[in-house]
């Protein structure tokens, strides 16, 4: 039993120059890609619909990862977790991009009429179902709701990330208690806002369709995406020389376990939704899935079944792959790709039911948004320590071993 | 047994150190004495006889009611078209739900390294086993022809008759029997070291033989412990998906149908959350009186109660989320029948049941936001009792209100339980308690070996190490026997 803990203050834990270079480059790539996307959107000649759908998918993608990070941070305080202290700050950095995402939401508002059928007054007048839903699905209330989500997430970020940073300076254990106290109500608000945000952003793309589990499905995917991202980010940071001793294979093992668990949870939720609608076979419910099973979209569905569940399930089942940085890194990187495919599969059949292959604009928008978002994360973290260095449970995390 | 010192309240959190889970600084021997005393005292306390008498009577009532059912047929129950499923399935789902806390505690909390689980896991697992047994009664008897129950199993036969594999009722058979088997194995394997302790302490011949057989030749060698820990981890990993699958499959019984109020996609996780909610409430209902009666506050500390109350609050909130989601989507779907069903629940003839459910499951558990309520045993006991009632009503509301008023007003009908229905329900509670009371007199109700592993002497706090347990052997018995003079 080795009681010698690594000294956190000897670690390279500030992004420094490398971070500055990174955010500048990521921002440049992101902006160029976004500009290209806008140009492609104009060139498509469909009133920007393909651009806005591409934007909605990739916005949902970066939003889901940031929300996954926020969930992780709040959960660690709620459960008084010890093992995760050395990786929590990176998650806080990802969650702290949520205010930036509020700005990136503006294009969705601009493209509201291109994205959402229910936003057209004449469509609502002609459609009895949409008319019935109009007390919820209308433009002013949509905007009000997103303002509420943004405020809730912003305040949550401030409550947790702010106190965590304050603890770096003061080392006060009371701050941990304050965060623990706020974790339960924060989690409650998080659950509600995430659910309705997913309904608004993605489910209402087909305003006729409904599923009570949809919010949970989006949540499951978000958390899968976040744990994959956490593994990839930690590996990249360590390769660049940061936190070399603080983060060990034991932490990767735990991230791998959680990634595995939520991959199974995602499959469980996805199966519940699909099986129950398939079995009852009511046309108003199956139509949504029918579009995702015909005209080539069935292949995307199968890609999700195997790529988002079967393969990673087999790959991460044993202990060894979770403790092997290369294997875990490869699976995590793959999960980051299929998580995007999942969101693409939710949104795009509403635009192109005949054409499952992504267009160039889908890819450039993804690169653009991920670039800008990563740049903002790096910018936010540029002067912060990469580890919650005076967290009272840091020693427990540094010495953590899986039995 | 050391006289109980004043125990400190360990429910306050200091982030700098982990709170002690066993209070009063006992040694290993004291824990053994304390837990074994419940079993080894020659005569149980008077309260035990009273409780046992009542529950045994109720068990008798249960079997009388089942006998009546077999003699007379299902007409003795109140169910009829359109409510062809009523108390039988409600009781089944209720009891299966109760059976969720045990495996959640022993498997999922184990995988999450929640060390406090060691004080309550045996208790909860035992409850699981007996609750699933109670649950098993109802599908078996509800056909009215239980001698044909083997049709449920896919047994090759000359008639070429097979169960309908597309029916969730058949999936139930597989899901519940798998769950029961794995829970039983898990429970038994976890008990082996403790059974060996009882064997080694047993003073009568038949006890030595009984515990000797059950202890499977356990000697406590390093190799035994190594194998034991391995098996425990594997069983935990196998049991974890089962905790989710059983109640998901139970929810499929309803959700695959097209009936409004049953057919909704959130049912599987919602049922699982509800099951854990109800299961933890039942654990607290039994644990709190037992803890007070046998003075176990040093093992089942305030912190344990606090944590369990938090799990009840968390799962109760998930259940509340599901209620709200169902209501919202019923409206959002624009399906008038769906909307009607939910309005009918809240305002229709079964509104009293609906509001009982909301009051018990959503309103009352909100007091658990208060620390004071979570750490006061009496308050917690009352909340747990109310949640038990609420979870029974939840199943009743889902099942009966949806059936009683569906698409065609001409085929609406009400359900009224008969006295046989009611006595069968109460009888099943009697059976559950009888089995539990017998168990606590025969087997260790607390996982001694595991509790010892989370004590400071267990070594888990020495250096960076977290896990199930390192066990450094029993400290020799210090008190020859507290009850030696009572023994003969």
Boltz contact constraints between the chains, C-beta under 6 A:
constraints:
  - contact:
      token1: [A, 1]
      token2: [B, 463]
      max_distance: 6.0
  - contact:
      token1: [A, 3]
      token2: [B, 463]
      max_distance: 6.0
  - contact:
      token1: [A, 129]
      token2: [B, 334]
      max_distance: 6.0
  - contact:
      token1: [A, 132]
      token2: [B, 334]
      max_distance: 6.0
  - contact:
      token1: [A, 173]
      token2: [B, 15]
      max_distance: 6.0
  - contact:
      token1: [A, 173]
      token2: [B, 16]
      max_distance: 6.0
  - contact:
      token1: [A, 176]
      token2: [B, 15]
      max_distance: 6.0
  - contact:
      token1: [A, 210]
      token2: [B, 329]
      max_distance: 6.0
  - contact:
      token1: [A, 210]
      token2: [B, 332]
      max_distance: 6.0
  - contact:
      token1: [A, 210]
      token2: [B, 333]
      max_distance: 6.0
  - contact:
      token1: [A, 211]
      token2: [B, 265]
      max_distance: 6.0
  - contact:
      token1: [A, 212]
      token2: [B, 264]
      max_distance: 6.0
  - contact:
      token1: [A, 212]
      token2: [B, 265]
      max_distance: 6.0
  - contact:
      token1: [A, 212]
      token2: [B, 266]
      max_distance: 6.0
  - contact:
      token1: [A, 212]
      token2: [B, 325]
      max_distance: 6.0
  - contact:
      token1: [A, 212]
      token2: [B, 326]
      max_distance: 6.0
  - contact:
      token1: [A, 212]
      token2: [B, 329]
      max_distance: 6.0
  - contact:
      token1: [A, 213]
      token2: [B, 265]
      max_distance: 6.0
  - contact:
      token1: [A, 213]
      token2: [B, 266]
      max_distance: 6.0
  - contact:
      token1: [A, 272]
      token2: [B, 265]
      max_distance: 6.0
  - contact:
      token1: [A, 272]
      token2: [B, 268]
      max_distance: 6.0
  - contact:
      token1: [A, 273]
      token2: [B, 265]
      max_distance: 6.0
  - contact:
      token1: [A, 276]
      token2: [B, 255]
      max_distance: 6.0
  - contact:
      token1: [A, 276]
      token2: [B, 265]
      max_distance: 6.0
  - contact:
      token1: [A, 279]
      token2: [B, 256]
      max_distance: 6.0
  - contact:
      token1: [A, 280]
      token2: [B, 258]
      max_distance: 6.0
  - contact:
      token1: [A, 280]
      token2: [B, 263]
      max_distance: 6.0
  - contact:
      token1: [A, 392]
      token2: [B, 15]
      max_distance: 6.0
  - contact:
      token1: [A, 392]
      token2: [B, 16]
      max_distance: 6.0
  - contact:
      token1: [A, 393]
      token2: [B, 15]
      max_distance: 6.0
  - contact:
      token1: [A, 399]
      token2: [B, 464]
      max_distance: 6.0
  - contact:
      token1: [A, 401]
      token2: [B, 464]
      max_distance: 6.0
  - contact:
      token1: [A, 403]
      token2: [B, 467]
      max_distance: 6.0
